[in-house]
Amino acid sequence: MSEEADRGDDPARDERPAQSGSAAPDEAPALDGVIHHPTRLTLVAFLSACDEAEFAAVRDGCRVSDSVLSKNASALEAAGYLRVRKGHVGKRPRTWLSLTPAGRQALARHLAALQDLVDAARGAAGSVGA
């Protein structure tokens, strides 16, 4: 995602989960407004495959700029989904990112809600053609 596409987006703008349309809110998982943003979803998905990753590896893997990654990592950290660890390798400062257990759970719930949307769409398409 380009930095231009992210300009003006407030990372904390949609912190309330949006409701999945396939069932009552207490019956189905809800889309998570914090990780629904495309860059944050990419970041969380990337980090879900590892225990921890160095900032530059995440930046390159998600194909975003330093500033875009930093802004979105801050939003995820504020939500309790991301842990930021700072240290040094030799004399050079380094930053490592990792998902918290809450972040992993939020991703699982979000993916389940997306699957519910897919299932509902397939069900609606099947009933229209019948």
Beta strands, then each sheet from edge to edge (+ up, - down):
strand 1: 53-54
strand 2: 82-89
strand 3: 92-99
sheet 1: 1+ 3- 2+
end
